[in-house]
Structure formats: structure tokens, C-alpha cells
Amino acid sequence: MKRINIRIEVLFTLLVILLMGCTKDDYTLPADFRLNFSIDEEPVINGMLIINTISLRLKSIDIHGYRETGGDVFLTRSFSPGDIHVIRPNKSNETIKFDIPQGVYNPISFSLVFQPDAKEKELIEDIEEWLQDVEEEDDDDDDDDDDDDDDDDDDDLEELQEDLGEIIEDYLEDIKPCILVEGKFVNNLTTKNVILVVNDPLTFQILSQNRNGELEVILDKNIVNKGNLKFDPSYWFSVITPEMLNGAFIGVIDDTDYIFLSKYINSQIYNAVFNRIKESTSITINE
């Protein structure tokens, strides 16, 4: 009887060791993870600015994960130079699939590495010439007093707006920037298209959170794990007033007004918005 008990104890010990080994091996198994892009639905500038699309030109998404068990995880998903990810509000947008080892992560971060378009350099000379023309026009305005000069000023202003329209058109047709935001600004019964262009090397490192806003995230190989990467234009533009947009220099394309925001043109508004994009981008996993 004693010998039987010993055998049972040995078998039980072996079974426990085997189960522990299987559990450890499980941490090498991939969890199905799908990252979706979205736009926060909060109204922008009290609903006066409507965001139509946010387009991203990504070089890669780098994942750094620190697990309680099973070792740390470092993954990179690279993209082709011509890949553009277009995000629309209230739509089912593109989903990027990853295989990430399952486990309890605390934290896991996703770094969006953007790819600037080198072709923008071809437009810099045109922009510099346009800015010089604007400066000369401002100097002329300081010296002009009579009505005839006012008529000439109107003609010069229209020419500057049309020249800027050509630059904007070149951007939209030929340049694939890191971030391109397109929308419409509606105020006082007038509508102006809004174009925001970011084309500098940059990386957004985002610490993901669970549904409770905590950094501990569980990825389970037995389910489809979903991450929601959300952009928040309402926060971006919360420091911008309607008066600031109305005071921006506009470009004209086919009798349509455009507010063009870049680090070169309307740069004061651009800088205020750009500084808020990275800090407000979030990822929530398994909401």
C-alpha cells in the first residue's frame, strides 16, 4: 500500500511539473491582436470645424512590451513607402493585424514612426518666394494711403491667394506627408476648407491602457484582442478660436477658400495644434 502511495505521489509531481511546463510554453504562443484607427467624436471648435479625414504615412509601428511572466517583447511592423492609412470619423477604418505573444503586460507601448515625403523640398522655394511676396505686400500697405492704392492692394491680395492656392494644390496632388488632416471650417455662413500638413520626422510613443485607464493589459491567445488607436482633433484645436481661423491667410483654388496650416504658412496656428497631437493620441486595448 505504501509503495502504491509513493507511485501516486511521483505521478502527481510529474503531472504538476508537466502542467507548469505547458503553462510556461503558452507565453510563447501568439495572441491575435488587431489595431484599429479612429477619430474622437467630440465636436471641434464647438462644431464649427468638421474633420473629414486624417491620413498617416507610417514607416513602422514598433511594439515594446514588458510582461510579468514570459520575458519582454519587442516587435516591429514595417510599411511600404507608398502606404497611406486614411482615417474617417464614424467609420470602420483600416485594421492592422499583429501576432503578439500572449501574457500580462505592464506596460505595452506602440510607437508610430512616421515617414516624411522628401519631395516637399521641391516646394520650399515656391513657399519662400510666396512668403517674401507677402512681406513686401505688408510693407506696401504701410506706405499706401489713397483709394487707387486700395484697389491695387485688393488685386495683389487676390494674386497672393491664388499663388497660395497653387502651392496647396501641389501639396494635395504630389506630396504624401506624415500627417494630412482635411476638414471644413463653417462660420458666419461661410465655408473654408482646412488643410493641416505635418511632414517632419517624428515618432509617437503611446502607452496603451485597459478599459479602466490602467497600464496593465492582458493579451489572451483564445480571443481576438482589439486595440483602438484614437486621435482627438477636439483637443488639438481647443486652443484655437474661430477668430484665429478667420484671421488666417487663405489660398484660393477654383473660387474655393482654403486655410493651409503648416510650419511655414499660418505657422502660429500650426504650432499650437501640432504640439497637442502627440500628447492626446491614445490606445485602449479590449475596451
C-alpha positions as CSV (number, residue, x, y, z in Angstrom):
1,M,0.0,0.0,0.0
2,K,2.9,2.3,0.9
3,R,4.5,1.6,-2.5
4,I,1.3,2.5,-4.3
5,N,1.1,5.8,-2.4
6,I,4.7,6.6,-3.4
7,R,3.9,5.9,-7.0
8,I,0.8,8.1,-6.9
9,E,2.9,10.9,-5.3
10,V,5.5,10.6,-8.1
11,L,2.9,10.6,-10.8
12,F,1.2,13.7,-9.3
13,T,4.6,15.5,-9.1
14,L,5.4,14.7,-12.7
15,L,1.9,15.9,-13.7
16,V,2.4,19.2,-11.9
17,I,5.8,19.7,-13.5
18,L,4.3,18.9,-16.9
19,L,1.5,21.4,-16.4
20,M,3.9,24.1,-15.2
21,G,6.0,23.4,-18.3
22,C,3.0,23.7,-20.6
23,T,1.9,27.0,-18.9
24,K,5.4,28.4,-19.4
25,D,5.3,27.4,-23.1
26,D,2.0,29.1,-23.5
27,Y,3.7,32.5,-23.2
28,T,5.4,31.9,-26.5
29,L,2.1,31.4,-28.3
30,P,0.8,34.4,-30.3
31,A,-2.3,36.3,-29.4
32,D,-4.4,37.7,-32.3
33,F,-4.2,41.5,-31.9
34,R,-5.9,43.9,-34.2
35,L,-5.2,47.7,-34.1
36,N,-8.0,50.0,-35.3
37,F,-7.7,53.7,-36.1
38,S,-10.4,56.1,-35.0
39,I,-11.3,59.8,-34.5
40,D,-12.8,61.1,-31.3
41,E,-16.4,62.2,-31.9
42,E,-16.2,65.3,-29.6
43,P,-17.2,68.4,-31.6
44,V,-14.2,70.5,-32.8
45,I,-14.3,74.3,-32.0
46,N,-18.0,74.0,-31.0
47,G,-18.8,72.1,-34.1
48,M,-17.5,74.8,-36.5
49,L,-14.6,72.6,-37.7
50,I,-15.6,69.3,-39.3
51,I,-12.8,66.8,-39.8
52,N,-13.2,64.7,-42.9
53,T,-10.1,62.6,-43.0
54,I,-6.8,62.1,-41.2
55,S,-4.1,60.5,-43.4
56,L,-1.0,58.9,-42.0
57,R,2.2,57.9,-43.7
58,L,3.9,55.4,-41.4
59,K,7.3,53.9,-41.7
60,S,6.7,51.4,-38.9
61,I,4.9,50.6,-35.7
62,D,7.2,49.4,-33.0
63,I,5.9,47.5,-30.1
64,H,7.7,47.3,-26.7
65,G,6.0,45.1,-24.1
66,Y,7.1,44.2,-20.6
67,R,5.5,41.1,-19.2
68,E,5.1,39.8,-15.7
69,T,5.9,36.3,-16.9
70,G,7.5,35.1,-20.2
71,G,10.0,37.8,-21.0
72,D,9.8,41.1,-22.7
73,V,8.5,41.6,-26.2
74,F,10.0,43.8,-29.0
75,L,8.3,43.7,-32.4
76,T,8.3,46.0,-35.5
77,R,5.8,46.1,-38.3
78,S,7.2,48.0,-41.3
79,F,5.2,49.6,-44.1
80,S,6.0,50.3,-47.7
81,P,6.8,54.0,-48.5
82,G,3.7,54.4,-50.5
83,D,1.3,53.1,-47.9
84,I,-1.2,55.7,-46.6
85,H,-3.6,55.0,-43.8
86,V,-6.8,57.1,-44.2
87,I,-9.0,57.5,-41.1
88,R,-12.5,58.8,-41.3
89,P,-14.9,59.7,-38.4
90,N,-17.8,57.4,-37.6
91,K,-16.4,54.7,-40.0
92,S,-15.0,51.3,-39.8
93,N,-11.4,52.2,-40.6
94,E,-8.4,50.0,-41.6
95,T,-7.4,47.4,-39.1
96,I,-3.7,46.3,-38.8
97,K,-3.2,42.7,-37.6
98,F,-0.4,41.7,-35.3
99,D,0.7,38.4,-33.7
100,I,1.9,39.4,-30.2
101,P,2.9,36.8,-27.6
102,Q,0.1,36.4,-25.0
103,G,0.6,37.5,-21.4
104,V,0.1,40.2,-18.8
105,Y,1.8,43.4,-20.0
106,N,2.7,46.3,-17.8
107,P,3.2,48.4,-19.8
108,I,3.0,47.8,-23.6
109,S,3.7,50.7,-25.9
110,F,3.1,51.3,-29.5
111,S,5.4,53.7,-31.3
112,L,4.1,55.3,-34.6
113,V,7.2,56.1,-36.7
114,F,6.3,58.5,-39.5
115,Q,7.9,58.7,-42.9
116,P,8.3,62.3,-44.3
117,D,8.0,62.9,-48.0
118,A,11.3,64.2,-49.4
119,K,9.5,65.7,-52.4
120,E,8.3,68.5,-50.2
121,K,11.7,70.1,-50.7
122,E,10.7,70.8,-54.3
123,L,8.0,73.2,-53.0
124,I,10.1,75.0,-50.4
125,E,11.5,77.5,-53.0
126,D,7.9,78.4,-54.1
127,I,6.9,78.8,-50.4
128,E,9.8,81.1,-49.7
129,E,9.0,83.3,-52.7
130,W,5.4,83.5,-51.6
131,L,6.3,84.5,-48.1
132,Q,8.6,87.2,-49.5
133,D,5.8,88.5,-51.6
134,V,3.5,88.6,-48.6
135,E,6.2,90.6,-46.7
136,E,6.6,93.0,-49.5
137,E,2.8,93.4,-49.7
138,D,2.7,94.2,-46.0
139,D,5.4,96.8,-46.4
140,D,3.4,98.4,-49.3
141,D,0.3,98.5,-47.2
142,D,2.1,100.6,-44.6
143,D,3.0,103.2,-47.2
144,D,-0.3,103.3,-49.1
145,D,-3.0,105.9,-48.3
146,D,-5.3,106.7,-51.3
147,D,-8.2,104.8,-52.9
148,D,-6.3,103.9,-56.1
149,D,-3.7,102.2,-54.0
150,D,-6.5,100.3,-52.1
151,D,-7.7,98.8,-55.5
152,D,-4.2,97.8,-56.3
153,D,-3.9,96.2,-52.9
154,D,-7.0,94.1,-53.5
155,D,-5.6,92.9,-56.8
156,D,-2.3,92.0,-55.1
157,L,-4.1,90.1,-52.3
158,E,-6.1,88.1,-54.8
159,E,-2.9,87.2,-56.6
160,L,-1.3,86.1,-53.3
161,Q,-4.3,84.0,-52.5
162,E,-4.2,82.3,-55.9
163,D,-0.5,81.7,-55.7
164,L,-1.0,80.0,-52.3
165,G,-3.8,78.0,-53.8
166,E,-1.4,76.6,-56.4
167,I,1.0,75.6,-53.6
168,I,-1.8,73.9,-51.7
169,E,-2.9,72.1,-54.9
170,D,0.7,70.9,-55.4
171,Y,0.7,69.5,-51.8
172,L,-2.6,67.7,-52.2
173,E,-1.6,66.2,-55.6
174,D,2.1,65.5,-55.2
175,I,3.1,65.2,-51.5
176,K,2.4,62.4,-49.1
177,P,3.2,64.0,-45.7
178,C,3.5,62.2,-42.4
179,I,0.1,63.6,-41.3
180,L,-2.5,65.2,-43.5
181,V,-5.7,66.5,-41.9
182,E,-8.6,67.7,-44.2
183,G,-11.7,69.3,-43.0
184,K,-14.1,72.3,-43.3
185,F,-14.5,75.4,-41.2
186,V,-18.0,76.8,-41.2
187,N,-18.5,80.2,-39.6
188,N,-20.8,83.2,-40.3
189,L,-22.5,81.4,-43.2
190,T,-19.1,80.9,-45.0
191,T,-17.2,77.7,-45.5
192,K,-13.4,77.3,-45.9
193,N,-11.6,74.1,-46.4
194,V,-8.9,73.4,-43.8
195,I,-5.6,71.6,-44.6
196,L,-3.1,70.7,-41.9
197,V,0.2,69.3,-43.1
198,V,2.9,67.7,-40.9
199,N,6.0,66.5,-42.7
200,D,8.8,66.3,-40.2
201,P,10.5,63.1,-38.9
202,L,8.6,62.2,-35.8
203,T,7.6,59.3,-33.5
204,F,4.6,59.0,-31.3
205,Q,5.3,56.6,-28.4
206,I,1.9,55.7,-26.8
207,L,1.5,53.7,-23.7
208,S,-1.6,51.6,-24.1
209,Q,-4.3,51.3,-21.4
210,N,-7.0,48.8,-20.5
211,R,-10.7,49.8,-20.3
212,N,-10.2,51.2,-16.8
213,G,-7.4,53.5,-17.8
214,E,-4.7,51.3,-16.2
215,L,-1.4,50.3,-17.8
216,E,-1.8,46.6,-17.1
217,V,-3.0,44.9,-20.3
218,I,-3.9,41.2,-20.8
219,L,-3.5,39.7,-24.3
220,D,-5.2,36.3,-24.5
221,K,-4.5,33.8,-27.3
222,N,-8.0,32.4,-27.0
223,I,-9.8,35.7,-28.1
224,V,-9.4,38.4,-30.7
225,N,-7.7,41.2,-28.8
226,K,-8.6,44.7,-30.1
227,G,-6.7,48.0,-29.7
228,N,-8.4,51.3,-30.5
229,L,-5.9,54.0,-31.5
230,K,-7.8,57.3,-31.2
231,F,-6.9,60.8,-32.5
232,D,-8.6,63.7,-30.7
233,P,-8.9,66.8,-33.0
234,S,-11.2,68.4,-30.4
235,Y,-8.2,68.6,-28.1
236,W,-5.8,69.7,-30.8
237,F,-7.9,72.7,-31.7
238,S,-9.1,73.5,-28.2
239,V,-6.6,76.4,-28.1
240,I,-7.7,77.8,-31.4
241,T,-10.6,80.3,-31.7
242,P,-12.9,81.0,-34.6
243,E,-11.3,84.4,-34.8
244,M,-7.8,82.9,-35.3
245,L,-9.0,80.8,-38.2
246,N,-10.9,83.7,-39.7
247,G,-7.7,85.7,-39.5
248,A,-5.5,83.1,-41.2
249,F,-4.2,83.8,-44.6
250,I,-6.2,81.8,-47.2
251,G,-5.4,80.3,-50.5
252,V,-8.0,80.1,-53.3
253,I,-8.5,77.1,-55.7
254,D,-11.3,77.3,-58.2
255,D,-13.1,80.0,-56.2
256,T,-12.9,77.9,-53.0
257,D,-11.1,79.2,-49.9
258,Y,-8.5,77.1,-48.2
259,I,-6.9,77.6,-44.8
260,F,-3.5,76.0,-45.1
261,L,-1.7,75.2,-41.8
262,S,1.9,74.2,-42.0
263,K,5.2,75.1,-40.2
264,Y,5.8,77.6,-43.0
265,I,2.3,79.1,-43.5
266,N,-0.1,80.2,-40.8
267,S,2.6,78.8,-38.5
268,Q,1.3,80.2,-35.3
269,I,-1.9,78.2,-35.5
270,Y,0.0,75.2,-36.8
271,N,2.5,75.2,-33.9
272,A,-0.4,75.4,-31.3
273,V,-2.2,72.5,-32.9
274,F,0.9,70.3,-33.6
275,N,2.1,70.5,-30.0
276,R,-1.1,68.8,-28.9
277,I,-1.4,66.0,-31.4
278,K,1.1,63.6,-29.9
279,E,0.1,64.1,-26.3
280,S,-3.6,63.4,-26.9
281,T,-3.2,60.2,-29.1
282,S,-4.3,57.2,-27.1
283,I,-4.6,53.4,-27.4
284,T,-7.1,51.4,-25.4
285,I,-7.0,47.6,-25.5
286,N,-10.0,45.3,-25.2
287,E,-12.4,48.1,-24.3
